[in-house]
């Protein structure tokens, strides 16, 4: 009898990340020694997150196409720089006023980790529906926010983490290796693309295995707040920035998401700066909650903006056949 596990996970917002993570939390809460039997079991399901995340980042690097240029790259740069800057500044303000513990349990680590990281798949889907090819092509640059690099950079520049320079280099090396492989060989890019999806549940489970349900209960409400902050602050920012490119487009608000892999950033940050360890568990759960909230509400917000623009100005989105192809 076939059980549609994959299709079920794909129907849940961020399901490939969230469900394995929660399974890891469940096992660690009620049977914490089950994963400490040694061998392959402990190596994969307890300690496997970081090497799998490193390979995941490499696979993403391979998807950055050096041949893409022009308007899509310009849009991607504007969206990426603005999203990272604003997300970092909000984290800096919260940290400056309330300290590293943040407010209501919402730490600068969680804020920067969630607000500077975009759900690329959701952005492509929304920009394809509410924008044109140049909007969708912006993912070639926006995809650089996948992974912990910009969170590391942002927290380091804001003064809330002591990130050694070589740690930043160490994060970039897998991305660069993937970038080289993908641009030297199109077949290698296609081959490594599978890793951007396949690896997610396998590093999500050991991330969850480092948490317990007390963390989830304590961090849940603040994670909901973080998700709405990302949708409405970052999404509204993207919508406003779309005016730079000629006219307001609801597609710009599609940057108001938190990527499914963003839950890995606290672990990566702690590896670089162990002083962040007290905030790792809560930040991981808050970001995981933000993933779900943004996956549900960002499409609703984009659709609402699109209807508002149509009601006010008429048809506001270019037809796909009129779009400028990314080349």
Backbone torsions as a table, in degrees:
resi	resn	phi	psi	omega
1	UNK	NA	126.4	-179.1
2	UNK	-81.9	134.8	176.4
3	UNK	-113.8	119.6	-174.8
4	UNK	-76.6	65.8	-176.9
5	UNK	-63.7	-51.6	-176.3
6	UNK	-62.6	-46.6	-179.0
7	UNK	-62.2	-36.2	178.3
8	UNK	-66.2	-44.6	178.9
9	UNK	-62.4	-38.3	-177.5
10	UNK	-70.9	-21.7	178.0
11	UNK	-78.2	-19.7	-179.0
12	UNK	-89.9	130.0	177.9
13	UNK	-55.2	119.9	-178.4
14	UNK	66.2	21.7	-171.6
15	UNK	-60.2	-37.4	-179.9
16	UNK	-62.2	-27.0	178.2
17	UNK	-93.9	-47.7	-169.1
18	UNK	-70.5	-47.0	-174.8
19	UNK	-65.0	-49.2	175.4
20	UNK	-60.1	-37.3	178.4
21	UNK	-61.5	-44.7	179.3
22	UNK	-67.1	-33.7	175.4
23	UNK	-64.0	-40.0	176.5
24	UNK	-64.3	-41.6	176.6
25	UNK	-61.2	-43.8	-178.5
26	UNK	-60.7	-48.0	-178.4
27	UNK	-65.4	-40.3	-179.5
28	UNK	-70.0	-27.3	179.4
29	UNK	-75.4	-44.4	-171.3
30	UNK	-103.3	-19.4	178.5
31	UNK	-146.7	64.2	-171.7
32	UNK	-62.5	-23.3	-178.6
33	UNK	-86.3	-7.7	-175.9
34	UNK	-62.0	-30.0	-177.4
35	UNK	-95.8	5.8	-177.9
36	UNK	-105.6	26.1	-177.8
37	UNK	-82.1	-6.1	177.1
38	UNK	93.9	-171.4	176.3
39	UNK	60.6	-151.7	-178.5
40	UNK	-63.1	-32.6	-176.9
41	UNK	-60.1	-53.1	179.8
42	UNK	-67.7	-38.9	-178.4
43	UNK	-61.8	-39.4	-176.9
44	UNK	-88.3	-51.8	-169.4
45	UNK	-88.9	-14.8	177.2
46	UNK	-110.0	-43.1	-171.4
47	UNK	-114.6	9.2	-170.6
48	UNK	-86.8	-3.1	-171.6
49	UNK	-60.9	-52.8	-171.1
50	UNK	-64.3	-48.1	177.7
51	UNK	-62.8	-36.1	178.2
52	UNK	-68.2	-38.1	177.1
53	UNK	-63.7	-40.1	179.2
54	UNK	-60.5	-43.5	178.9
55	UNK	-68.6	-36.5	176.8
56	UNK	-59.1	-44.5	179.2
57	UNK	-64.0	-40.1	177.2
58	UNK	-60.0	-44.4	179.8
59	UNK	-61.8	-38.6	177.5
60	UNK	-66.6	-39.2	178.5
61	UNK	-59.1	-33.8	-179.8
62	UNK	-68.1	-17.8	-178.0
63	UNK	-86.8	-6.0	178.6
64	UNK	-80.8	113.4	-174.0
65	UNK	-96.9	115.5	-177.2
66	UNK	-67.0	-19.4	-177.4
67	UNK	-77.7	-17.4	-180.0
68	UNK	-74.6	130.9	-175.2
69	UNK	-150.2	-179.7	174.8
70	UNK	80.7	-144.5	-173.7
71	UNK	-57.3	-44.4	179.6
72	UNK	-57.9	-41.4	179.1
73	UNK	-67.1	-41.3	177.8
74	UNK	-59.0	-48.2	178.1
75	UNK	-62.2	-43.9	-179.8
76	UNK	-60.1	-41.0	178.8
77	UNK	-64.7	-44.9	-179.8
78	UNK	-61.2	-48.7	-178.7
79	UNK	-64.9	-43.3	-176.1
80	UNK	-66.7	-51.0	-178.1
81	UNK	-61.8	-42.7	-178.2
82	UNK	-66.7	-44.7	-179.8
83	UNK	-62.0	-46.4	-179.5
84	UNK	-65.5	-42.4	-178.4
85	UNK	-64.4	-49.2	-177.4
86	UNK	-66.5	-43.9	177.9
87	UNK	-59.5	-40.7	178.4
88	UNK	-67.7	-41.6	-179.0
89	UNK	-64.6	-39.8	177.6
90	UNK	-63.1	-43.1	176.0
91	UNK	-61.7	-38.7	179.7
92	UNK	-65.7	-44.2	179.7
93	UNK	-61.7	-46.5	179.6
94	UNK	-61.8	-43.8	-179.9
95	UNK	-67.0	-36.7	-179.9
96	UNK	-67.9	-40.2	-177.1
97	UNK	-80.7	-44.5	-171.3
98	UNK	-108.1	-8.0	-178.6
99	UNK	87.3	179.0	-175.5
100	UNK	-64.0	-19.8	177.8
101	UNK	-78.4	-12.5	176.3
102	UNK	70.3	-161.2	177.9
103	UNK	-119.1	142.0	-178.9
104	UNK	53.9	29.7	-179.5
105	UNK	80.7	-0.8	-178.1
106	UNK	-89.2	107.2	-171.7
107	UNK	-90.5	157.4	172.9
108	UNK	-55.2	-35.1	178.2
109	UNK	-58.7	-46.3	-179.9
110	UNK	-68.9	-42.0	-177.1
111	UNK	-62.2	-51.6	-178.8
112	UNK	-66.7	-39.8	-179.7
113	UNK	-62.1	-36.4	-177.7
114	UNK	-85.9	-41.6	-170.0
115	UNK	-83.1	-17.1	-179.5
116	UNK	-99.1	2.9	-173.9
117	UNK	-119.2	125.0	-174.1
118	UNK	-104.3	146.3	172.5
119	UNK	-81.8	96.8	-174.1
120	UNK	-60.8	-41.8	-179.7
121	UNK	-62.4	-42.0	179.7
122	UNK	-69.7	-37.5	177.5
123	UNK	-61.1	-44.6	-179.9
124	UNK	-62.6	-43.9	-178.9
125	UNK	-63.0	-45.6	-177.6
126	UNK	-72.5	-40.8	179.7
127	UNK	-68.8	-30.2	176.6
128	UNK	-68.4	-33.5	-178.7
129	UNK	-84.0	-38.6	-172.7
130	UNK	-111.0	2.7	179.7
131	UNK	-134.2	-148.3	178.1
132	UNK	-133.3	-169.7	-174.6
133	UNK	-64.0	-31.3	179.4
134	UNK	-70.7	-31.4	175.3
135	UNK	-68.2	-48.0	179.9
136	UNK	-62.5	-38.2	-179.6
137	UNK	-64.2	-17.8	178.4
138	UNK	-62.3	-16.9	-179.9
139	UNK	-63.1	-22.1	179.5
140	UNK	-59.8	-29.9	176.7
141	UNK	-99.8	-41.3	-178.1
142	UNK	-60.3	-27.2	179.6
143	UNK	-64.6	-15.5	176.8
144	UNK	-64.3	-19.9	179.2
145	UNK	-76.8	-11.9	176.7
146	UNK	-66.2	128.2	179.8
147	UNK	101.8	-179.5	-168.9
148	UNK	-88.3	-3.5	-170.0
149	UNK	-59.7	-51.8	-176.5
150	UNK	-68.8	-29.2	174.7
151	UNK	-66.4	-44.5	175.8
152	UNK	-58.3	-48.7	-177.9
153	UNK	-62.4	-45.3	-178.4
154	UNK	-63.7	-48.5	-180.0
155	UNK	-65.5	-35.6	177.9
156	UNK	-65.7	-46.2	179.6
157	UNK	-66.9	-32.3	179.9
158	UNK	-78.3	-9.4	176.8
159	UNK	85.0	14.5	-178.6
160	UNK	-103.0	4.3	175.4
161	UNK	-151.8	144.7	177.4
162	UNK	-100.6	90.8	-176.1
163	UNK	-99.9	108.5	177.2
164	UNK	-59.0	146.0	-177.5
165	UNK	-55.8	-40.6	-177.8
166	UNK	-67.0	-24.1	176.0
167	UNK	-68.6	-38.2	175.4
168	UNK	-64.7	-41.7	177.2
169	UNK	-62.1	-41.7	-178.1
170	UNK	-62.8	-32.0	176.5
171	UNK	-71.9	-36.2	-176.7
172	UNK	-74.5	-28.0	-174.9
173	UNK	-57.5	-50.4	177.8
174	UNK	-60.7	-38.1	177.4
175	UNK	-61.1	-44.6	-178.0
176	UNK	-66.3	-41.6	178.0
177	UNK	-61.1	-44.9	177.2
178	UNK	-62.6	-41.7	179.0
179	UNK	-58.7	-45.5	179.6
180	UNK	-63.0	-48.3	-178.8
181	UNK	-60.5	-45.0	-177.1
182	UNK	-67.1	-32.6	-178.5
183	UNK	-88.2	-18.7	173.5
184	UNK	-80.3	-29.6	-173.5
185	UNK	-144.9	111.8	179.8
186	UNK	-61.8	-34.6	177.8
187	UNK	-64.9	-35.3	177.6
188	UNK	-67.5	-37.3	176.5
189	UNK	-60.4	-46.9	179.7
190	UNK	-64.4	-39.5	179.4
191	UNK	-63.0	-45.2	-177.6
192	UNK	-75.2	-17.4	179.0
193	UNK	-59.7	-32.0	179.0
194	UNK	-59.7	-32.9	-178.3
195	UNK	-68.0	-20.9	179.4
196	UNK	-71.9	-12.3	178.4
197	UNK	-116.7	-48.4	-173.2
198	UNK	-59.4	-37.0	-173.3
199	UNK	-76.5	-20.6	-171.5
200	UNK	-55.2	-53.9	-178.1
201	UNK	-65.0	-24.9	-175.3
202	UNK	-82.0	-23.2	170.0
203	UNK	-94.8	-17.2	177.3
204	UNK	-69.0	-39.5	-177.3
205	UNK	-61.8	-52.6	178.4
206	UNK	-64.2	-27.8	173.2
207	UNK	-62.6	-44.3	177.4
208	UNK	-65.5	-31.9	-178.9
209	UNK	-69.0	-7.7	174.3
210	UNK	-96.0	5.2	-178.4
211	UNK	-121.6	171.7	170.9
212	UNK	-140.6	170.9	-172.2
213	UNK	-68.7	-17.6	174.2
214	UNK	-63.5	-40.4	176.5
215	UNK	-60.8	-42.3	-177.5
216	UNK	-63.5	-45.1	-178.6
217	UNK	-66.3	-37.2	-178.4
218	UNK	-73.0	-34.5	-172.1
219	UNK	-97.6	-13.6	-173.8
220	UNK	-53.3	-57.4	-177.4
221	UNK	-58.7	-40.1	179.3
222	UNK	-69.4	-28.9	175.5
223	UNK	-67.1	-37.0	175.9
224	UNK	-62.0	-45.2	176.5
225	UNK	-58.6	-43.9	-179.9
226	UNK	-60.9	-40.5	178.7
227	UNK	-62.7	-44.7	179.6
228	UNK	-68.4	-35.0	174.6
229	UNK	-60.0	-42.6	-179.0
230	UNK	-65.9	-45.0	-179.2
231	UNK	-62.7	-50.7	-169.0
232	UNK	-89.3	-29.8	177.1
233	UNK	-82.8	-54.6	-178.2
234	UNK	-71.0	-39.5	178.0
235	UNK	-61.9	-44.2	178.1
236	UNK	-65.1	-35.3	175.5
237	UNK	-59.4	-48.8	-179.9
238	UNK	-62.7	-39.5	178.2
239	UNK	-62.9	-43.6	177.9
240	UNK	-64.2	-38.9	-179.2
241	UNK	-67.9	-25.4	-179.2
242	UNK	-60.3	-23.2	178.7
243	UNK	-63.8	-27.0	179.3
244	UNK	-60.0	-31.5	-174.2
245	UNK	-91.3	12.4	173.5
246	UNK	127.0	-40.4	-179.6
247	UNK	-161.7	157.4	178.1
248	UNK	-63.8	134.2	176.3
249	UNK	-133.4	132.2	178.0
250	UNK	-61.0	-25.3	-179.0
251	UNK	-58.4	-29.1	179.8
252	UNK	-61.8	-30.2	-179.2
253	UNK	-71.1	-7.3	-179.9
254	UNK	-69.6	-6.4	175.4
255	UNK	-80.7	-5.0	-177.6
256	UNK	-82.2	54.2	-178.6
257	UNK	-131.6	165.1	170.9
258	UNK	-117.3	127.0	-175.6
259	UNK	-68.7	151.4	178.2
260	UNK	-59.5	-29.8	-179.1
261	UNK	-86.3	-1.0	-177.3
262	UNK	-64.3	-22.6	179.6
263	UNK	-65.2	-12.9	178.5
264	UNK	-80.7	-17.3	-171.0
265	UNK	-63.7	-39.9	178.9
266	UNK	-59.2	-40.4	179.0
267	UNK	-63.2	-41.2	179.1
268	UNK	-66.6	-37.8	178.6
269	UNK	-66.9	-41.2	179.2
270	UNK	-64.0	-35.5	176.7
271	UNK	-60.7	-36.6	179.9
272	UNK	-81.7	-35.8	-177.9
273	UNK	-137.8	94.2	-176.5
274	UNK	-60.3	-16.1	179.4
275	UNK	-66.4	-15.5	179.1
276	UNK	-85.1	-2.4	-175.8
277	UNK	-53.5	-40.7	-179.6
278	UNK	-60.8	-19.5	-175.9
279	UNK	-105.6	-1.7	-174.2
280	UNK	-63.4	-49.7	-174.3
281	UNK	-62.4	-49.0	-178.1
282	UNK	-66.4	-39.0	-179.7
283	UNK	-64.5	-39.3	179.7
284	UNK	-61.2	-44.6	-178.6
285	UNK	-71.6	-38.8	178.1
286	UNK	-61.8	-43.9	179.3
287	UNK	-66.1	-40.6	177.6
288	UNK	-60.3	-38.9	177.2
289	UNK	-66.7	-40.4	178.7
290	UNK	-62.5	-34.8	178.0
291	UNK	-57.3	-46.8	-177.9
292	UNK	-67.7	-47.7	-177.5
293	UNK	-60.1	-46.2	-177.5
294	UNK	-69.6	-34.2	179.1
295	UNK	-65.1	-30.1	-179.8
296	UNK	-85.7	-47.1	-168.9
297	UNK	-92.1	-23.8	178.0
298	UNK	-63.2	-45.5	176.3
299	UNK	-59.8	-37.6	178.5
300	UNK	-65.4	-39.9	-179.9
301	UNK	-67.9	-42.9	178.6
302	UNK	-61.7	-44.0	179.6
303	UNK	-63.5	-40.8	179.0
304	UNK	-63.4	-43.4	178.0
305	UNK	-62.8	-40.6	-179.8
306	UNK	-62.7	-41.7	178.5
307	UNK	-66.0	-38.4	178.2
308	UNK	-63.2	-43.4	-179.9
309	UNK	-65.7	-39.9	178.7
310	UNK	-65.9	-39.6	179.8
311	UNK	-66.8	-31.8	-175.8
312	UNK	-89.6	-40.3	-173.0
313	UNK	-118.0	-2.6	-173.2
314	UNK	88.4	-155.7	-178.6
315	UNK	-66.1	118.9	-174.4
316	UNK	-108.3	-14.4	-176.6
317	UNK	-101.6	139.3	178.4
318	UNK	-70.4	145.4	174.1
319	UNK	-68.6	151.9	-176.6
320	UNK	-64.0	-32.2	-178.1
321	UNK	-72.9	-12.6	177.6
322	UNK	-97.1	-3.6	-175.2
323	UNK	-71.4	151.0	175.8
324	UNK	-85.4	122.6	-177.5
325	UNK	-71.1	147.1	177.2
326	UNK	-79.4	114.6	-179.2
327	UNK	-155.2	NA	NA
